[in-house]
Amino acid sequence: MARADTLARARTLDRPELAYLVRFPTPSGTRDTELTWAELARDTDWFTARLREHGLSAGQRALLTMSGFEGFWGHAAIGALRELKVTYGIAEAMGWDHRRTSVFHRELRPHAVIGLSAETLEGLAGAADVGEMLRPMSVVLARPAAVPVLRAVGVSACVLSPLGPALAVECRERSGAHVNAAEWRVGERDGQLSVGAGEGRVSPLPETPLGVAGRVVTGRCACGSDDPRVLFDEVDQRS
Ligand SMILES: [Zn+2]
């Protein structure tokens, strides 16, 4: 059993700066980049602001669907929901866990679902009317492959996607997923997206192609943000 004095001593120990090793696929192989606690705190603040813009507020409930290896943004999402005092449940974003999403939908009655994947939708499709289930929700932030499926059944979904070690989140204007320009540089070459670390990141990452088809829009969004926006071909070619 942990004793109060043991915990008090543990609190005085040095905490390593490194929070996560973020591993992401590129066309030339897997890349690793380090994520510190300070960076995670800044990412959490940015994501908190995005969720606040979507209207999430204290007393609401949310379902977060993410995979275990996505802690680098999942941790920021959890921090954001705590900051906003939104009660949350977590389901795995892989298809085999779609029943947990349906149980949370029934029992938690969430206002928002964050990180919905095409695999979860496929799993749900056999047993539920996905449109009926998700149309009443205030906020649906879904992966690029899931967005056209949702929009086709009348769900007003916005895009949320990891972009290498960064996170892209669409605002209510639905005109591309914003990436935090204070932390990341996004680019496109020959129709493929790339990402690089901003100057403030501890782990350097030169412009790295991601093998993801899309383009980047700069200039102020109608929401007022100057953060660049990423348009994923996966979303726009099918919706
Ligand atoms: Zn916007």
Boltz pocket constraint, residues with backbone or C-beta under 6 A from the ligand:
constraints:
  - pocket:
      binder: B
      contacts: [[A, 170], [A, 171], [A, 172], [A, 173], [A, 176], [A, 178], [A, 221], [A, 222], [A, 223], [A, 224], [A, 225]]
      max_distance: 6.0
